[in-house]
Amino acid sequence: MTITEELSRGVTVLTMKGRFLGEPETSAFQEQKFRLLEANRINIVLDLSDMTLINSAGLGSLIAALVSTRDRGGDLRLARLSKVVEQVIQKVQLDSTFKIFRSVEEAVSSFGQR
């Protein structure tokens, strides 16, 4: 899995590509999350349009990131879910846990709507 990072109107956008199936992907994601939180970048959007596969380890990392950002007063939002990711998230009923958006722009804009 590759993760690219950009800043959009004060919100960190991480674009995740590939498979999110455990090690080494979960460690890489967690390290990036910790680095962002330490820099007080607590509002994060994950662009998952190019994620080809996700399993319980990947979902666990997403949930841990959600909890960590909310504990710091921020939030983690999902955008542009690939069909595979969307099906998995719906199957385990996490679509009511995460705020999910059709586009990265909508997700970034949602942080201004408190």
C-alpha positions in Angstrom: 0.0 0.0 0.0 1.1 3.5 -0.7 0.0 6.6 1.2 0.3 10.1 -0.2 -0.3 13.2 1.9 -1.5 16.7 1.1 -3.0 19.6 3.0 -6.3 21.1 1.9 -7.6 24.1 3.8 -6.1 22.9 7.0 -7.3 19.3 6.6 -4.8 16.5 6.0 -5.8 14.3 3.0 -4.3 10.9 2.8 -4.7 9.0 -0.4 -4.3 5.3 0.2 -3.7 2.9 -2.8 -3.4 -0.8 -2.8 -4.2 -3.5 -0.2 -4.7 -2.9 3.5 -4.3 -6.3 5.0 -2.1 -6.2 8.0 1.7 -5.9 8.3 3.5 -3.9 7.0 0.6 -1.7 5.9 -1.0 -1.3 9.4 2.3 -0.2 10.9 3.0 2.3 8.1 -0.5 3.7 8.5 -0.2 3.9 12.3 3.2 5.6 12.1 1.8 8.2 9.7 -1.2 8.8 12.0 0.9 9.2 15.1 3.2 11.7 13.2 0.1 13.7 12.1 -1.4 13.8 15.6 1.9 14.8 17.2 2.0 17.8 14.7 -1.6 18.6 15.9 -3.0 17.7 12.5 -6.2 16.2 13.9 -8.6 16.6 11.0 -8.0 13.9 8.4 -9.7 12.7 5.3 -8.8 9.3 3.8 -9.3 9.0 0.1 -9.9 5.3 -0.5 -10.8 5.3 -4.2 -7.7 3.2 -5.1 -7.8 0.8 -2.2 -8.2 -2.7 -3.8 -8.6 -4.8 -0.7 -9.2 -4.4 3.0 -9.6 -6.9 5.8 -10.2 -6.9 9.6 -6.6 -5.7 10.3 -7.1 -2.8 8.0 -10.5 -2.0 9.4 -9.0 -2.1 12.9 -6.4 0.4 12.0 -9.1 2.7 10.6 -11.1 2.5 13.8 -8.0 3.1 15.9 -7.3 6.2 13.8 -10.8 7.4 14.2 -10.7 7.0 18.0 -7.2 8.7 18.2 -8.3 11.7 16.2 -11.5 12.2 18.1 -9.7 11.8 21.4 -7.6 14.8 20.3 -10.7 16.9 19.4 -10.5 16.2 15.6 -12.1 13.7 13.3 -11.3 11.2 10.6 -13.5 11.1 7.5 -13.6 8.7 4.6 -14.0 9.7 1.0 -14.4 8.1 -2.4 -14.6 4.5 -1.2 -13.7 1.9 -3.7 -16.5 -0.6 -4.3 -14.6 -3.3 -2.4 -14.1 -1.1 0.6 -17.6 0.2 0.5 -19.0 -3.4 0.5 -16.8 -4.4 3.5 -17.7 -1.3 5.5 -21.4 -1.9 4.9 -21.2 -5.6 5.7 -19.7 -4.9 9.1 -22.0 -1.9 9.6 -19.2 0.6 10.0 -21.0 3.0 7.7 -22.8 4.3 10.8 -19.5 4.8 12.6 -17.6 6.7 10.0 -18.6 9.9 8.2 -18.4 8.9 4.5 -18.4 11.3 1.6 -18.6 10.9 -2.2 -15.7 13.3 -2.8 -12.6 14.5 -1.0 -13.8 18.1 -1.5 -17.1 17.3 0.3 -15.2 15.7 3.2 -12.8 18.6 3.5 -15.6 21.1 3.4 -17.5 19.2 6.1 -14.9 20.2 8.7 -16.1 23.8 8.4 -19.7 22.8 9.2 -19.6 22.3 12.9 
